[in-house]
Amino acid sequence: MPDMNQNSNESVIQTATAIRDGLLEAAKRDASVIFMAEGVEDPTGVFGTLSGIGDVIGKERMIETPVAENATVGAAVGAAMAGKRPVVSFHRVEFALLAMEQIINNAAKMNYLSRGKHPIPIVIRLVVGRGWGQGPNHSQSLESVFSHIPGLKVILPTFPADAKGLITAAVEDPNPVICIENRWCHYVEGNVPNGYYSIPLDGPKVIRKGSDFTVVSTSYMTLEATMAAEKLSDIGIEVEILDLRVTRPLNLDQIEKSVRKTGHLLTVDLGWVEYGVGAEIIASTVGRAMDALNASPQRLGIAAHPTPSSRGLVSQYYPDAVEIARSICESINLSEAKKNKVLSQIQKMRTSALIDTPHPAFKGPF
């Protein structure tokens, strides 16, 4: 059945395809855009996000890189200084740990060190996600690490239209941009504008309006928060959800506006709770709107422990819609009977979903 909200200038596609389309449109408009990756032209094309781009823009702009991440980013920095706009794609966020010296000391600082002579228009794409026994070495979400560094911009697209608009803007930005993509978000479907499409890297977007509680979430956790909000709405609790989208620069205006309306705040992300994105949002929001809060802000994330590989352990490791709803219920002192009703309904919805695959309800279209 066609989406009645779709217009003739949009298509229903997945986030991975939206990223691919955004990259292609940016590359078609600007011949200085080049792509660097291990397996840059493999049939899978980095989870489908680079598939077929070389057929359109030319194979010479698709650069196969060795298994040497520090050298790859170093070459990209040099290419940027020479007038190119490199897009570097790593299949896992952990691979970027081998290039941190280049990212922090060169990419993030070169414009400052050269007194503006050398902008560094690089996009570094880092894929994160859980499942398939990835365990402690391949299931981390390190947005807090990159967001700590002045000179970098950090984006975390969740929905297809935002993914296309943000990745296009990232390619066109004169600064180095870290794009963190959750593999489970790659499968989300939604209406996406056809052709060239760009949106500002300006941060939070209200994806669900509400008057009783504010939830600020990132990436895949926005989908979990949405499930919790839908079930809370059934008992008259209206949750406003802000998909953060950009962690650096951090724009607090929309968050403050929402908190002043609801009087409550919960942050949810997939990083470690201590020193995390949620901690920064709460500290900054309290500094701006403490007088509006009716209860202490809460934050959810993962425990300070390496990610387990075991399905039995991982089921208790990540925050989900049940934990989000429980935190909201307790923060507003909802009765035990109503809280248990909501949690029970969410739990029934989740029993059919495998631990290491995204919930079927999160595929969209959104």
Secondary structure by P-SEA (a helix, b strand, c coil): ccccccccccccccaaaaaaaaaaaaaaacccbbbbccccccccccccccccccccccccccccccccaaaaaaaaaaaaaaccbbbbbbccccccccccccccccccccccccccccccbbbbbbbbbbccccccccccccaaaaaacccbbbbbbccaaaaaaaaaaaaacccbbbbbbbcccccbbbbbbccbbbbcccccccccccccbbbbbcaaaaaaaaaaaaaaaaacbbbbbbcccccccccaaaaaaaaaaccbbbbbccccccccaaaaaaaaaaacccccccccbbbbbbccccccccccccccccccaaaaaaaaaaaacccaaaaaaaaaaaaaaacccccccccccccccc
